[in-house]
Amino acid sequence: MNRELYGKVIFDLSKPGRRGYYMSPAGCEDAISSIPSGLMRQRPLRLPEVDEPAVVRHYTNMSTNNFGVDTGFYPLGSCTMKYNPKINEEMASLGEFAGLHPFQPIFSVQGALKAYHELQGLLSEIGGMSEFTLNPYAGAHGELTGLMVIRAYHDSRNDKARVKVIVPDSAHGTNPASAAVAGLQVKSLPDGTVDVEALRPLLDETVAAVMMTNPNTVGIFEHNIPVIAEMVHACGALLYYDGANLNPMLGVARPGDMGFDVMHINLHKTFSTPHGGGGPGSGPVGVRAGLEEFLPNPRVKVVEHEGQKLYYLTDEESSLGRISSWLGNFAVELRALAYILSLGKEGLKMAGPLATLNANYIKESLRDLYLLPIDRVCKHEFVFDGLVDKSTGITTLNIAKRLLDHGFHAPTIYFPLLFHESLMIEPTETESIETLDSFIEVMRDIAREARETPDVVKDAPHLTPVRKPDDTAAALNPVVTYFQLQQA
């Protein structure tokens, strides 16, 4: 640990007898005496003895070492780490929403149900679907739910032979796992965009669905979707749209219009919720007409009564059942609703083209120094295969760590697995040309360093609180407490 840069940790500031808060034991004797002796602590906690300002400053300083979209450019390919307007956070934290309890009577939560129902309708319009459920908690959870809808549909027709899901290698990475969890067999397709002729012989009476991500994981638009949809439907299967890369499609194309039957949307990507560190998330699932009855319970419905709309919950017998508690991650749903209403139709229509413009601008500005394995116009993201000049042994990992010294979060690295040194970059639509130019300049400077002073890049990062760790040792033997650090 670099103490000069990082500052003293809270245990270094500890002094015997120092404290920031005191609570008199008076009045607590009865409570203490009622605790069984076997549960009583035999020795004091190993906690630092510090004053309150020291505690506040310690945790404030710690927070500044976290990287996020509010502190810098976060070009994490496949994850759409766009800026999150603070109005969304304010709406989600309103006491009238945040203080609700799921067991409240229906009449007391009409506003929340209205928000849920309106978001359902907006997502249906954006996706070209008949109806959405917001109940799934995450993208992969949405995939699983969508596949369960597909299984329920085939089961309702007594079509038990359909046990296979075809997943192109260029689809989103969680698709095969979701299919396996849904009890379906996975059949893969070769790399790149989907080859219609390679797909054709795989389509038979055993296929339940074909899962596709469009644009796909390398940022290329799958232009044969109408033909693929016709082929899939002709064999009795359904076409599933993974919405992980929906961002560049906003206002430009709708999955339902392309022929997809079921889709999920990552609200925490496309519709603006901070999702670093594994959460929070939301993966609403939409279906075309004729599949609504299989959506999970509970369902939010609306009726007209004396000139007013009343919202209520139903449990449908034809439903696949419950896949979450109540109505999903409501706070994320509120953020998405605020985002959509703030941008409006015209604003949403600008998001996709701007995301595409930004990605192609970076790609074309760096292609002379970074290897571009797919030389086509991309959509929201693209993939480099490391440096063009690999003579000095600089890897994608080295480049990613050197970026940290310049205040940029690294892009996604070593994914997709199609290329040995994948560097996957997604700038999103929310970044200005000044930010993009600064990133381009740093990337070009790293390429120069790799050629002229490669050790500078190999030994990076130099300016972060934790310098260059042994990655293997850090994973196998992590140091997670101050006392371990002292012993080390």
C-alpha positions, 0 to 999 in steps of 0.5 A, spaced: 500 500 500 502 506 498 501 510 504 504 517 502 498 517 496 493 513 500 493 517 506 493 513 513 488 508 514 483 509 520 487 504 525 494 508 524 490 514 527 488 510 533 490 513 540 488 509 546 482 512 550 480 517 544 473 516 542 468 520 538 461 518 541 459 516 548 453 513 550 452 512 558 450 505 560 445 508 565 438 504 563 442 499 559 443 494 565 437 490 565 438 489 557 445 487 558 444 482 564 438 479 560 444 476 554 446 469 556 453 469 558 455 464 552 453 470 547 457 475 551 464 478 548 470 476 552 475 481 550 474 488 547 473 489 539 479 490 535 476 497 533 480 503 532 479 509 537 478 515 534 475 522 534 469 523 529 472 527 524 477 522 523 472 517 521 468 522 517 475 524 513 477 516 512 471 514 509 470 520 505 477 519 502 476 512 501 470 514 497 474 518 492 478 512 490 472 509 487 471 510 480 465 511 477 461 515 471 461 521 476 468 521 476 471 520 469 470 517 463 468 509 463 468 506 456 466 499 459 464 495 452 458 491 453 456 494 459 453 501 457 456 505 463 452 512 461 452 518 465 446 518 470 442 524 471 441 526 478 433 527 477 433 520 476 436 519 483 431 524 486 425 521 483 427 514 486 429 516 493 422 520 494 419 518 501 412 517 497 416 511 493 422 509 498 417 508 504 412 504 501 411 497 503 409 491 499 403 489 504 400 495 503 393 495 501 392 496 493 388 503 494 394 506 498 399 504 492 396 507 486 401 512 484 406 506 484 402 502 480 401 507 475 408 508 475 409 501 473 404 500 468 406 507 465 413 504 464 410 497 461 407 501 456 413 506 454 417 500 454 412 496 449 412 502 445 420 502 445 421 495 443 415 494 439 412 489 443 405 487 446 406 487 453 412 488 458 413 485 465 418 489 470 419 483 475 426 480 473 431 483 477 437 483 472 439 482 465 440 475 466 434 474 470 430 477 464 433 472 459 431 466 464 424 469 464 424 470 457 426 463 456 421 460 461 416 464 457 418 460 451 418 454 454 411 455 457 408 457 450 411 450 447 408 446 453 401 450 452 401 447 445 404 440 448 410 441 444 415 437 448 420 436 443 423 443 443 429 442 448 434 446 444 436 453 444 441 456 438 446 461 441 451 465 436 458 466 439 457 473 437 451 473 442 451 476 449 455 472 454 450 470 459 445 467 454 448 460 454 448 460 461 441 462 462 438 457 457 442 451 461 438 454 467 432 454 464 433 446 462 434 447 455 440 444 451 445 450 447 447 449 440 452 454 438 453 458 431 460 460 429 463 467 430 461 474 427 455 475 424 450 470 424 450 466 417 444 464 414 446 458 411 449 455 417 443 456 421 438 453 416 440 446 417 440 447 425 432 449 425 428 443 426 422 440 431 427 440 437 429 447 437 425 452 442 428 458 440 434 462 437 437 467 441 440 473 438 443 480 440 443 486 435 447 489 435 452 483 437 457 483 442 462 486 437 458 492 435 456 489 428 448 490 426 445 483 424 442 485 417 439 478 416 434 479 421 428 478 417 430 472 413 432 469 420 426 471 423 422 467 417 426 461 418 425 460 425 418 461 425 417 456 419 420 451 424 415 453 429 421 456 434 421 463 437 426 468 436 429 472 442 432 478 443 437 480 448 437 487 449 444 488 452 446 492 446 439 496 445 442 503 447 444 504 439 437 502 437 433 507 441 428 511 436 432 507 430 429 500 430 425 496 434 426 488 436 418 487 435 418 490 428 424 486 426 420 479 428 423 478 435 417 474 439 421 475 446 426 480 449 429 483 455 431 490 456 437 492 461 434 498 464 440 499 468 444 500 462 440 503 456 435 507 461 440 510 466 441 506 473 448 506 476 450 499 476 457 498 478 459 493 483 454 488 481 448 492 482 442 494 482 439 491 476 433 490 472 431 486 466 424 487 464 421 482 459 417 484 453 413 479 448 409 480 442 401 479 441 399 472 443 404 471 449 402 475 454 398 470 458 405 466 460 408 473 463 410 472 470 405 473 476 403 478 479 401 482 473 399 490 474 392 491 470 388 497 470 380 499 469 376 505 468 371 506 474 367 512 475 372 516 470 378 514 474 383 509 472 384 504 478 390 499 478 390 492 481 394 486 481 392 479 478 395 472 478 394 469 472 393 461 471 396 461 465 402 465 467 409 461 468 408 463 475 413 468 480 420 469 478 421 474 483 418 477 490 413 482 488 414 487 482 422 487 481 427 492 483 422 498 483 427 503 485 431 502 478 424 502 474 423 509 477 429 511 475 428 508 468 421 512 468 424 518 470 429 518 464 425 516 459 420 522 461 425 527 461 428 525 454 422 524 451 421 521 444 425 526 441 431 525 446 431 518 446 431 518 438 438 522 439 441 517 443 442 511 439 445 515 433 450 519 438 452 513 441 454 510 434 457 516 432 462 516 438 464 509 437 466 510 430 469 516 432 474 513 437 475 507 432 477 511 426 482 515 430 486 509 433 485 504 428 493 506 425 495 504 432 490 499 435 489 492 431 482 493 428 480 485 426 473 487 424 473 493 419 466 495 418 462 501 421 460 499 428 454 501 432 455 503 440 461 499 441 467 496 437 473 491 439 481 492 438 485 486 438 491 490 442 496 494 439 498 493 431 505 493 433 506 487 438 514 487 438 515 490 445 510 485 448 505 490 451 499 486 452 491 489 453 492 488 460 498 493 460 494 498 456 488 497 461 492 499 467 496 504 464 489 508 462 488 508 470 494 513 471 491 518 466 484 518 470 480 513 465 477 507 467 479 501 462 475 498 457 472 491 457 478 487 456 479 480 453 472 479 452 469 477 447 473 471 446 473 472 439 480 475 439 486 474 443 487 481 446 480 484 446 479 491 448 472 493 447 470 500 447 463 503 448 463 511 449 455 511 450 452 518 447 453 522 453 460 523 452 462 530 449 467 530 443 472 533 448 472 527 453 473 523 447 479 527 444 482 526 451 481 519 451 484 518 444 490 522 445 492 518 451 491 512 447 495 514 442 500 516 448 500 509 451 501 506 444 508 511 443 510 509 450 509 501 448 514 503 443 519 507 446 519 506 453 515 499 454 517 498 461 513 504 463 507 501 460 508 494 463 509 497 470 503 501 470 499 503 474 504 508 477 499 513 480 493 509 483 492 508 491 494 500 490 500 500 485 501 493 480 499 487 484 501 480 483 494 479 480 494 471 481 496 472 489 491 477 490 486 473 487 488 467 491 490 470 497 487 477 498 489 481 504 482 484 506 484 487 513 489 492 516 491 486 521 493 482 515 497 488 512 501 489 518 503 481 518 505 481 511 
